[in-house]
Amino acid sequence: MEDEIVAAGAQIIWVLEADVRQTPGTAELCMAAMDGFGSLDQGWCVGDGQTEPVPGTFDNSPFSQYRGFDIIVHRETMEIVWSSSHGSPSGNENLDGDGVLAAVVEAIGTR
């Protein structure tokens, strides 16, 4: 599904806030997780434990509600055009690839 999201004009940014052991995320841990999911071909990995000027910037942002989130940026402007929460607690949207693609097409198409 990543190829279709990029073809729609978006860029994928994978943000790892923490791993399953609650170790602060690093770019390397993010890449290992995405590789395990088969999703390393598209997008960039960000480790929230390495954000500057303070680690935990994404975890403390309005995007983070519980365990994780997805953000989609417009490739030309890098402006965040859509976000969604995911993870195991109830209340998260947990969209599948088709749902994310539909949201991207709607967000990018309205620009």
N, CA, C and O atoms as a MOPAC input file, in Angstrom:
PM7 MOZYME 1SCF
protein

 N      0.81800 1    -1.19900 1     0.00000 1
 C      0.00000 1     0.00000 1     0.00000 1
 C      0.86100 1     1.26200 1     0.00000 1
 O      0.38900 1     2.32400 1    -0.40600 1
 N      2.12900 1     1.16500 1     0.45200 1
 C      2.98800 1     2.34200 1     0.53100 1
 C      3.18700 1     2.98700 1    -0.82900 1
 O      3.18200 1     4.21400 1    -0.93500 1
 N      3.36500 1     2.16700 1    -1.89400 1
 C      3.57000 1     2.72900 1    -3.23200 1
 C      2.38400 1     3.57600 1    -3.66900 1
 O      2.56300 1     4.63800 1    -4.26400 1
 N      1.17700 1     3.11300 1    -3.37600 1
 C     -0.01900 1     3.86000 1    -3.75600 1
 C     -0.12600 1     5.17800 1    -2.98000 1
 O     -0.56000 1     6.19000 1    -3.53100 1
 N      0.26800 1     5.16500 1    -1.70800 1
 C      0.22000 1     6.38300 1    -0.89400 1
 C      1.19800 1     7.41400 1    -1.45500 1
 O      0.85500 1     8.59000 1    -1.57100 1
 N      2.40400 1     6.98500 1    -1.80100 1
 C      3.39800 1     7.89200 1    -2.37700 1
 C      2.93600 1     8.37600 1    -3.74600 1
 O      3.09700 1     9.55100 1    -4.07400 1
 N      2.36200 1     7.47900 1    -4.54900 1
 C      1.86100 1     7.87400 1    -5.87100 1
 C      0.74900 1     8.91300 1    -5.76900 1
 O      0.54800 1     9.70100 1    -6.69400 1
 N      0.02600 1     8.91800 1    -4.65000 1
 C     -1.05200 1     9.89900 1    -4.45300 1
 C     -0.50300 1    11.27900 1    -4.08600 1
 O     -1.27100 1    12.23300 1    -3.96000 1
 N      0.82300 1    11.39500 1    -3.91200 1
 C      1.43400 1    12.68500 1    -3.62800 1
 C      1.80300 1    12.90600 1    -2.17900 1
 O      2.09800 1    14.03300 1    -1.78300 1
 N      1.79400 1    11.84900 1    -1.37800 1
 C      2.11200 1    11.98000 1     0.04800 1
 C      3.48100 1    11.38100 1     0.34400 1
 O      4.04700 1    10.65500 1    -0.47400 1
 N      3.99100 1    11.68900 1     1.49900 1
 C      5.22200 1    11.07300 1     1.99300 1
 C      4.91300 1    10.43700 1     3.33900 1
 O      4.22300 1    11.03600 1     4.16400 1
 N      5.40900 1     9.24900 1     3.56600 1
 C      5.16800 1     8.52100 1     4.80200 1
 C      6.32100 1     8.78900 1     5.76200 1
 O      7.49000 1     8.68200 1     5.39100 1
 N      5.98500 1     9.13400 1     6.98000 1
 C      6.98400 1     9.29600 1     8.03100 1
 C      6.59500 1     8.35800 1     9.16300 1
 O      5.55500 1     8.53400 1     9.79800 1
 N      7.42800 1     7.36800 1     9.41000 1
 C      7.19100 1     6.41200 1    10.47700 1
 C      7.81700 1     6.97100 1    11.74900 1
 O      9.01500 1     7.25200 1    11.76500 1
 N      7.04900 1     7.13500 1    12.79500 1
 C      7.55200 1     7.64900 1    14.07000 1
 C      7.45000 1     6.53300 1    15.10600 1
 O      6.36400 1     6.02700 1    15.38700 1
 N      8.58700 1     6.16300 1    15.66400 1
 C      8.59400 1     5.16300 1    16.72800 1
 C      8.79000 1     5.88900 1    18.04700 1
 O      9.87300 1     6.39400 1    18.34200 1
 N      7.71700 1     5.93200 1    18.83900 1
 C      7.80200 1     6.58100 1    20.14700 1
 C      8.56600 1     5.70600 1    21.13200 1
 O      9.42200 1     6.20400 1    21.86400 1
 N      8.27100 1     4.41600 1    21.16000 1
 C      8.95000 1     3.45500 1    22.03400 1
 C      8.70500 1     2.06500 1    21.46600 1
 O      7.72700 1     1.83400 1    20.75500 1
 N      9.60600 1     1.14500 1    21.78900 1
 C      9.39300 1    -0.22300 1    21.32300 1
 C      8.50000 1    -0.97700 1    22.31700 1
 O      7.98700 1    -0.38500 1    23.26700 1
 N      8.32100 1    -2.26800 1    22.09800 1
 C      7.41400 1    -3.04700 1    22.93900 1
 C      7.88500 1    -3.14900 1    24.39000 1
 O      7.09300 1    -3.44000 1    25.28600 1
 N      9.16400 1    -2.91100 1    24.61300 1
 C      9.70400 1    -2.92900 1    25.98600 1
 C      9.73600 1    -1.53000 1    26.59500 1
 O     10.31800 1    -1.32400 1    27.66000 1
 N      9.11000 1    -0.57100 1    25.91700 1
 C      9.07300 1     0.83600 1    26.33800 1
 C     10.44600 1     1.50800 1    26.29000 1
 O     10.67400 1     2.50300 1    26.97700 1
 N     11.35800 1     0.96700 1    25.48200 1
 C     12.63900 1     1.62400 1    25.23400 1
 C     12.37500 1     2.78700 1    24.28900 1
 O     11.70400 1     2.60100 1    23.27400 1
 N     12.88400 1     3.99000 1    24.59000 1
 C     12.64600 1     5.12500 1    23.70400 1
 C     13.06900 1     4.80800 1    22.27000 1
 O     14.11700 1     4.20700 1    22.03600 1
 N     12.24300 1     5.21900 1    21.32500 1
 C     12.47500 1     4.90900 1    19.92600 1
 C     13.72900 1     5.55600 1    19.37400 1
 O     14.07400 1     6.68500 1    19.72400 1
 N     14.40400 1     4.82200 1    18.50600 1
 C     15.53700 1     5.34400 1    17.75000 1
 C     15.25000 1     5.09700 1    16.28300 1
 O     14.36900 1     4.30900 1    15.93900 1
 N     15.98700 1     5.76600 1    15.42600 1
 C     15.81100 1     5.53400 1    13.99200 1
 C     16.12000 1     4.08100 1    13.64800 1
 O     15.45300 1     3.48500 1    12.80300 1
 N     17.12600 1     3.51500 1    14.30000 1
 C     17.50400 1     2.13300 1    14.02700 1
 C     16.39600 1     1.16300 1    14.45100 1
 O     16.07600 1     0.23100 1    13.71300 1
 N     15.80900 1     1.37700 1    15.63900 1
 C     14.70000 1     0.52800 1    16.08300 1
 C     13.49500 1     0.68900 1    15.16500 1
 O     12.79400 1    -0.28200 1    14.87800 1
 N     13.25800 1     1.90600 1    14.70900 1
 C     12.15000 1     2.15800 1    13.78100 1
 C     12.36600 1     1.38500 1    12.48200 1
 O     11.45300 1     0.72500 1    11.98600 1
 N     13.58800 1     1.47100 1    11.93200 1
 C     13.87200 1     0.76500 1    10.68000 1
 C     13.74200 1    -0.74100 1    10.86000 1
 O     13.26200 1    -1.43100 1     9.96100 1
 N     14.16200 1    -1.25500 1    12.00500 1
 C     14.02400 1    -2.69000 1    12.26400 1
 C     12.55100 1    -3.09000 1    12.33500 1
 O     12.16500 1    -4.13200 1    11.80600 1
 N     11.72800 1    -2.26500 1    12.98900 1
 C     10.29000 1    -2.55500 1    13.08400 1
 C      9.64100 1    -2.50200 1    11.71100 1
 O      8.87000 1    -3.39400 1    11.35500 1
 N      9.94200 1    -1.46700 1    10.93700 1
 C      9.34200 1    -1.34300 1     9.60500 1
 C      9.80800 1    -2.47100 1     8.68800 1
 O      9.02700 1    -2.97900 1     7.88300 1
 N     11.06300 1    -2.86100 1     8.80400 1
 C     11.56400 1    -3.98600 1     8.01800 1
 C     10.80200 1    -5.25500 1     8.38700 1
 O     10.45600 1    -6.05100 1     7.51400 1
 N     10.54200 1    -5.44200 1     9.67600 1
 C      9.77400 1    -6.59900 1    10.13500 1
 C      8.35400 1    -6.60600 1     9.60700 1
 O      7.76900 1    -7.66800 1     9.39400 1
 N      7.79200 1    -5.40300 1     9.39300 1
 C      6.44200 1    -5.29100 1     8.83300 1
 C      6.46000 1    -5.34200 1     7.31000 1
 O      5.40300 1    -5.37000 1     6.67900 1
 N      7.65400 1    -5.35400 1     6.71300 1
 C      7.76000 1    -5.35400 1     5.25800 1
 C      7.50000 1    -3.99100 1     4.65300 1
 O      7.07500 1    -3.90100 1     3.50100 1
 N      7.74700 1    -2.92800 1     5.40200 1
 C      7.40000 1    -1.58300 1     4.94400 1
 C      8.59100 1    -0.64700 1     4.84400 1
 O      8.41700 1     0.57000 1     4.90300 1
 N      9.78400 1    -1.17600 1     4.69500 1
 C     10.96100 1    -0.31800 1     4.71000 1
 C     11.23900 1     0.35400 1     3.36600 1
 O     12.10100 1     1.22900 1     3.29100 1
 N     10.53700 1    -0.03200 1     2.31200 1
 C     10.82200 1     0.53000 1     0.99600 1
 C     10.39300 1     1.98000 1     0.84200 1
 O     10.96200 1     2.69900 1     0.02100 1
 N      9.41200 1     2.42600 1     1.60300 1
 C      8.88800 1     3.78200 1     1.46000 1
 C      8.94800 1     4.51300 1     2.79000 1
 O      8.77600 1     3.90900 1     3.84800 1
 N      9.19000 1     5.79700 1     2.73100 1
 C      9.10300 1     6.64300 1     3.91300 1
 C     10.39600 1     6.78300 1     4.67200 1
 O     11.42000 1     6.19100 1     4.33100 1
 N     10.31700 1     7.59100 1     5.71700 1
 C     11.44900 1     7.86400 1     6.59200 1
 C     11.11400 1     7.39400 1     7.98700 1
 O      9.95200 1     7.40900 1     8.39500 1
 N     12.13000 1     6.97500 1     8.71900 1
 C     11.96500 1     6.55400 1    10.10800 1
 C     12.50200 1     7.62400 1    11.05100 1
 O     13.57900 1     8.18000 1    10.83900 1
 N     11.73600 1     7.89300 1    12.08200 1
 C     12.12600 1     8.84600 1    13.11400 1
 C     12.06100 1     8.13100 1    14.46000 1
 O     11.07200 1     7.46900 1    14.77400 1
 N     13.10600 1     8.26800 1    15.23700 1
 C     13.10700 1     7.73300 1    16.59000 1
 C     12.83500 1     8.85200 1    17.56700 1
 O     13.63200 1     9.78200 1    17.69000 1
 N     11.70900 1     8.77000 1    18.26900 1
 C     11.30300 1     9.85100 1    19.16200 1
 C     12.27100 1    10.03900 1    20.32600 1
 O     12.34100 1    11.12800 1    20.89700 1
 N     13.01300 1     9.00600 1    20.68300 1
 C     14.01000 1     9.14000 1    21.73900 1
 C     15.21800 1     9.94800 1    21.29800 1
 O     16.06900 1    10.29800 1    22.11600 1
 N     15.29700 1    10.24900 1    19.98500 1
 C     16.42100 1    11.00200 1    19.44500 1
 C     16.01800 1    12.39400 1    18.94400 1
 O     16.84300 1    13.10000 1    18.36500 1
 N     14.77100 1    12.79100 1    19.15900 1
 C     14.35200 1    14.09100 1    18.63900 1
 C     15.05200 1    15.21500 1    19.38600 1
 O     15.35900 1    15.10000 1    20.57300 1
 N     15.29400 1    16.29000 1    18.67700 1
 C     15.95200 1    17.46800 1    19.24200 1
 C     14.98600 1    18.63800 1    19.19900 1
 O     14.17100 1    18.69000 1    18.27800 1
 N     15.02000 1    19.54500 1    20.09900 1
 C     16.03500 1    19.66700 1    21.14000 1
 C     15.76700 1    18.78700 1    22.35100 1
 O     16.62000 1    18.67800 1    23.23200 1
 N     14.58000 1    18.14700 1    22.41200 1
 C     14.26300 1    17.31200 1    23.56900 1
 C     13.71400 1    15.96100 1    23.10000 1
 O     12.80600 1    15.92700 1    22.27000 1
 N     14.24600 1    14.85600 1    23.61200 1
 C     13.64700 1    13.56000 1    23.28600 1
 C     12.18400 1    13.51900 1    23.74000 1
 O     11.81700 1    14.11300 1    24.75400 1
 N     11.36700 1    12.81100 1    22.97400 1
 C      9.95300 1    12.68600 1    23.33400 1
 C      9.07100 1    13.74900 1    22.72800 1
 O      7.91700 1    13.89300 1    23.13100 1
 N      9.58500 1    14.50000 1    21.76900 1
 C      8.80300 1    15.57900 1    21.15300 1
 C      7.50700 1    15.06400 1    20.55600 1
 O      6.45300 1    15.66900 1    20.75100 1
 N      7.57000 1    13.95100 1    19.82900 1
 C      6.35400 1    13.41500 1    19.22500 1
 C      5.41500 1    12.85000 1    20.28000 1
 O      4.20200 1    13.03700 1    20.19400 1
 N      5.96500 1    12.15800 1    21.27800 1
 C      5.14200 1    11.58200 1    22.33200 1
 C      4.38300 1    12.67200 1    23.08900 1
 O      3.26800 1    12.43700 1    23.55400 1
 N      4.96400 1    13.83600 1    23.21200 1
 C      4.33400 1    14.95200 1    23.92200 1
 C      3.51500 1    15.85600 1    23.00400 1
 O      2.99600 1    16.87800 1    23.45300 1
 N      3.39200 1    15.50300 1    21.74500 1
 C      2.66700 1    16.34200 1    20.79600 1
 C      1.17000 1    16.02100 1    20.81300 1
 O      0.75500 1    14.98900 1    21.33900 1
 N      0.36500 1    16.91700 1    20.23000 1
 C     -1.07500 1    16.64500 1    20.14700 1
 C     -1.41400 1    15.44300 1    19.26300 1
 O     -2.52900 1    14.92700 1    19.33200 1
 N     -0.46600 1    14.99000 1    18.43000 1
 C     -0.72700 1    13.84300 1    17.56500 1
 C     -0.79400 1    12.54800 1    18.34600 1
 O     -1.51600 1    11.62700 1    17.96300 1
 N     -0.05400 1    12.46600 1    19.43000 1
 C      0.06200 1    11.22100 1    20.17200 1
 C     -1.08800 1    11.06300 1    21.15900 1
 O     -1.25400 1    11.86800 1    22.07500 1
 N     -1.87200 1    10.01800 1    20.95700 1
 C     -2.96200 1     9.68200 1    21.88400 1
 C     -2.81400 1     8.20900 1    22.21800 1
 O     -3.30800 1     7.37500 1    21.46000 1
 N     -2.20200 1     7.86700 1    23.24300 1
 C     -1.96500 1     6.47400 1    23.62800 1
 C     -0.62300 1     6.00600 1    23.09300 1
 O      0.40100 1     6.58400 1    23.45600 1
 N     -0.58100 1     4.97300 1    22.23600 1
 C      0.69100 1     4.34900 1    21.87600 1
 C      1.32800 1     4.85700 1    20.60600 1
 O      2.55300 1     4.80800 1    20.49900 1
 N      0.59100 1     5.33300 1    19.65600 1
 C      1.21400 1     5.71200 1    18.39500 1
 C      0.29600 1     6.49500 1    17.50100 1
 O     -0.88000 1     6.70000 1    17.80500 1
 N      0.85000 1     6.92700 1    16.39400 1
 C      0.07700 1     7.69400 1    15.43100 1
 C      0.74000 1     7.61700 1    14.06700 1
 O      1.91600 1     7.27400 1    13.94700 1
 N     -0.02600 1     7.93700 1    13.05800 1
 C      0.47500 1     8.04300 1    11.69000 1
 C      0.28800 1     9.49100 1    11.27000 1
 O     -0.72700 1    10.11100 1    11.58400 1
 N      1.26600 1    10.02100 1    10.56200 1
 C      1.08600 1    11.33100 1     9.95200 1
 C      1.43400 1    11.21400 1     8.48100 1
 O      2.35100 1    10.48900 1     8.09600 1
 N      0.69800 1    11.92800 1     7.68200 1
 C      0.95800 1    11.97500 1     6.25300 1
 C      1.23300 1    13.42300 1     5.89800 1
 O      0.48500 1    14.32500 1     6.27500 1
 N      2.31200 1    13.63000 1     5.17200 1
 C      2.66000 1    14.98100 1     4.75100 1
 C      2.57000 1    15.08000 1     3.24100 1
 O      2.79600 1    14.10800 1     2.51900 1
 N      2.23200 1    16.28300 1     2.77900 1
 C      2.23400 1    16.55600 1     1.34200 1
 C      3.68700 1    16.59700 1     0.90300 1
 O      4.48400 1    17.34800 1     1.46500 1
 N      4.03600 1    15.80700 1    -0.08500 1
 C      5.43100 1    15.66700 1    -0.48000 1
 C      6.04500 1    16.98900 1    -0.94000 1
 O      7.22900 1    17.22500 1    -0.70300 1
 N      5.27200 1    17.84700 1    -1.58700 1
 C      5.82200 1    19.10200 1    -2.10400 1
 C      6.08300 1    20.12200 1    -1.00800 1
 O      7.04300 1    20.88700 1    -1.10200 1
 N      5.25600 1    20.15100 1     0.02400 1
 C      5.37500 1    21.18300 1     1.05600 1
 C      5.83800 1    20.64400 1     2.40400 1
 O      6.25400 1    21.41300 1     3.27100 1
 N      5.76800 1    19.32600 1     2.58500 1
 C      6.04600 1    18.65100 1     3.85900 1
 C      5.09800 1    19.11100 1     4.96800 1
 O      5.37800 1    18.90600 1     6.14900 1
 N      3.98900 1    19.72300 1     4.59300 1
 C      2.95100 1    20.11400 1     5.55200 1
 C      2.16900 1    18.87200 1     5.96600 1
 O      1.80500 1    18.05300 1     5.12300 1
 N      1.91400 1    18.73600 1     7.25900 1
 C      1.10300 1    17.61400 1     7.73500 1
 C     -0.33300 1    17.83400 1     7.27200 1
 O     -0.95700 1    18.84100 1     7.61000 1
 N     -0.85300 1    16.88100 1     6.49300 1
 C     -2.21200 1    17.01800 1     5.95900 1
 C     -3.19800 1    16.05300 1     6.59500 1
 O     -4.40600 1    16.17700 1     6.39700 1
 N     -2.68200 1    15.07900 1     7.36700 1
 C     -3.57500 1    14.08500 1     7.95900 1
 C     -2.84900 1    13.36400 1     9.07500 1
 O     -1.64000 1    13.14700 1     8.99800 1
 N     -3.57200 1    12.99700 1    10.09700 1
 C     -2.99200 1    12.17000 1    11.15800 1
 C     -4.06300 1    11.22900 1    11.69600 1
 O     -5.26100 1    11.48700 1    11.57800 1
 N     -3.60400 1    10.14100 1    12.28400 1
 C     -4.50900 1     9.13200 1    12.82700 1
 C     -3.80300 1     8.42200 1    13.96800 1
 O     -2.59000 1     8.21500 1    13.91800 1
 N     -4.55300 1     8.04900 1    14.99300 1
 C     -3.95500 1     7.33100 1    16.11600 1
 C     -4.04800 1     5.82300 1    15.88800 1
 O     -5.00200 1     5.33200 1    15.28400 1
 N     -3.05100 1     5.10500 1    16.37700 1
 C     -3.08800 1     3.64200 1    16.30500 1
 C     -2.44600 1     3.04300 1    17.53900 1
 O     -1.72600 1     3.72000 1    18.27300 1
 N     -2.70600 1     1.81100 1    17.75100 1
 C     -2.18600 1     1.09700 1    18.91700 1
 C     -3.26900 1     0.23400 1    19.52700 1
 O     -4.37300 1     0.12100 1    18.99500 1
 N     -2.93500 1    -0.37100 1    20.65000 1
 C     -3.86500 1    -1.33500 1    21.23300 1
 C     -4.95500 1    -0.74900 1    22.11900 1
 O     -6.00400 1    -1.38400 1    22.22500 1
 N     -4.80300 1     0.41000 1    22.76800 1
 C     -5.90800 1     0.88900 1    23.61400 1
 C     -7.15000 1     1.22100 1    22.79200 1
 O     -7.05700 1     1.58600 1    21.62000 1
 N     -8.30200 1     1.08800 1    23.42200 1
 C     -9.52800 1     1.44600 1    22.70900 1
 C     -9.53100 1     2.95000 1    22.46000 1
 O     -8.87700 1     3.71100 1    23.17300 1
 N    -10.26500 1     3.36100 1    21.45100 1
 C    -10.31900 1     4.77400 1    21.09900 1
 C     -9.39600 1     5.13500 1    19.95000 1
 O     -9.52200 1     6.22000 1    19.38200 1
 N     -8.46500 1     4.24700 1    19.59200 1
 C     -7.59400 1     4.49500 1    18.45200 1
 C     -8.31800 1     4.10600 1    17.17000 1
 O     -9.17500 1     3.22200 1    17.16800 1
 N     -7.96300 1     4.77500 1    16.09100 1
 C     -8.63600 1     4.52700 1    14.81600 1
 C     -8.16000 1     3.24100 1    14.15300 1
 O     -8.96500 1     2.51900 1    13.56400 1
 N     -6.86100 1     2.94200 1    14.23800 1
 C     -6.28900 1     1.70700 1    13.69900 1
 C     -6.74100 1     1.41900 1    12.26600 1
 O     -7.24600 1     0.33400 1    11.97800 1
 N     -6.56000 1     2.38200 1    11.38100 1
 C     -6.93800 1     2.19100 1     9.98700 1
 C     -6.02700 1     1.18900 1     9.31100 1
 O     -4.84700 1     1.08300 1     9.64500 1
 N     -6.58300 1     0.45100 1     8.35300 1
 C     -5.75400 1    -0.42700 1     7.54500 1
 C     -5.19800 1     0.38300 1     6.36900 1
 O     -5.48300 1     1.57400 1     6.24300 1
 N     -4.41600 1    -0.25700 1     5.51900 1
 C     -3.79300 1     0.43900 1     4.39200 1
 C     -4.79100 1     1.10700 1     3.47400 1
 O     -4.54700 1     2.21600 1     2.99900 1
 N     -5.92000 1     0.44900 1     3.21100 1
 C     -6.94100 1     1.04200 1     2.34100 1
 C     -7.52800 1     2.30600 1     2.96300 1
 O     -7.78400 1     3.28300 1     2.26000 1
 N     -7.74100 1     2.29000 1     4.27200 1
 C     -8.26800 1     3.46300 1     4.95700 1
 C     -7.29700 1     4.62600 1     4.92800 1
 O     -7.69500 1     5.77500 1     4.74200 1
 N     -6.00400 1     4.31900 1     5.11600 1
 C     -4.98300 1     5.37000 1     5.05000 1
 C     -4.91800 1     5.94400 1     3.64400 1
 O     -4.85700 1     7.16200 1     3.47900 1
 N     -4.93000 1     5.08500 1     2.62700 1
 C     -4.87900 1     5.56900 1     1.24100 1
 C     -6.07500 1     6.45500 1     0.93200 1
 O     -5.91100 1     7.50200 1     0.30400 1
 N     -7.25300 1     6.07200 1     1.34700 1
 C     -8.44500 1     6.89700 1     1.11100 1
 C     -8.30400 1     8.26400 1     1.78000 1
 O     -8.67800 1     9.28300 1     1.20000 1
 N     -7.76600 1     8.28500 1     2.99400 1
 C     -7.56200 1     9.55700 1     3.70000 1
 C     -6.52900 1    10.41700 1     2.99400 1
 O     -6.68600 1    11.63500 1     2.90900 1
 N     -5.47600 1     9.79200 1     2.48700 1
 C     -4.42600 1    10.53500 1     1.75800 1
 C     -4.99600 1    11.14100 1     0.49100 1
 O     -4.78200 1    12.32200 1     0.21800 1
 N     -5.71500 1    10.35100 1    -0.28200 1
 C     -6.29100 1    10.84600 1    -1.52500 1
 C     -7.22500 1    12.01200 1    -1.23600 1
 O     -7.22500 1    13.00100 1    -1.96900 1
 N     -8.02200 1    11.90600 1    -0.17300 1
 C     -8.92400 1    12.99700 1     0.18400 1
 C     -8.13300 1    14.24200 1     0.62400 1
 O     -8.45800 1    15.35500 1     0.21000 1
 N     -7.11300 1    14.06100 1     1.44700 1
 C     -6.34300 1    15.20300 1     1.96300 1
 C     -5.52700 1    15.87000 1     0.86500 1
 O     -5.51900 1    17.09700 1     0.76600 1
 N     -4.84900 1    15.09700 1     0.05100 1
 C     -4.01600 1    15.65200 1    -1.01100 1
 C     -4.88400 1    16.21500 1    -2.12300 1
 O     -4.55300 1    17.23700 1    -2.72300 1
 N     -5.99600 1    15.54400 1    -2.39200 1
 C     -6.87600 1    15.99700 1    -3.47700 1
 C     -7.56800 1    17.31100 1    -3.19000 1
 O     -8.03400 1    17.97700 1    -4.11400 1
 N     -7.64400 1    17.70000 1    -1.91600 1
 C     -8.31600 1    18.94900 1    -1.57100 1
 C     -7.36700 1    20.13100 1    -1.53100 1
 O     -7.79300 1    21.25300 1    -1.25600 1
 N     -6.09500 1    19.90600 1    -1.79900 1
 C     -5.09500 1    20.97400 1    -1.73300 1
 C     -5.12500 1    21.83600 1    -2.96700 1
 O     -4.34700 1    22.78400 1    -3.07700 1

